[in-house]
Amino acid sequence: MAANSEQRWGKERGGNDDMRTATTEVETMITGTLFLFFFGIP
């Protein structure tokens, strides 16, 4: 949800692709970490 809102906000403001790509990479790392925490619990 939040990721979609941020991407839409960035596009409306005309944010450059480099910044959007960096944000996506960070979001991917955070999401991956959360998955490890949730699914890593025995």
C-alpha positions as CSV (number, residue, x, y, z in Angstrom):
1,M,0.0,0.0,0.0
2,A,2.6,2.5,1.1
3,A,4.9,1.6,-1.7
4,N,2.2,2.3,-4.3
5,S,1.4,5.6,-2.7
6,E,5.0,6.7,-2.7
7,Q,5.5,5.7,-6.3
8,R,2.4,7.6,-7.4
9,W,3.5,10.6,-5.4
10,G,6.9,10.5,-7.0
11,K,5.4,10.3,-10.5
12,E,3.0,13.2,-9.9
13,R,5.9,15.4,-8.7
14,G,7.9,14.3,-11.7
15,G,10.7,12.7,-9.6
16,N,13.7,11.5,-11.6
17,D,14.0,7.8,-12.4
18,D,17.3,7.5,-10.5
19,M,15.6,8.4,-7.2
20,R,12.7,6.2,-7.9
21,T,14.9,3.3,-8.6
22,A,16.9,3.8,-5.4
23,T,13.7,4.0,-3.4
24,T,12.5,0.7,-5.0
25,E,15.8,-1.0,-4.2
26,V,15.5,0.1,-0.5
27,E,11.9,-1.0,-0.3
28,T,12.8,-4.4,-1.8
29,M,15.5,-4.9,0.9
30,I,13.1,-3.8,3.6
31,T,10.4,-6.1,2.3
32,G,12.8,-9.0,2.0
33,T,13.9,-8.5,5.6
34,L,10.4,-8.4,6.9
35,F,9.6,-11.7,5.0
36,L,12.7,-13.3,6.6
37,F,11.4,-12.2,10.1
38,F,7.9,-13.3,9.5
39,F,8.6,-16.6,7.7
40,G,11.8,-17.3,9.6
41,I,9.9,-17.8,12.9
42,P,9.7,-21.5,13.7
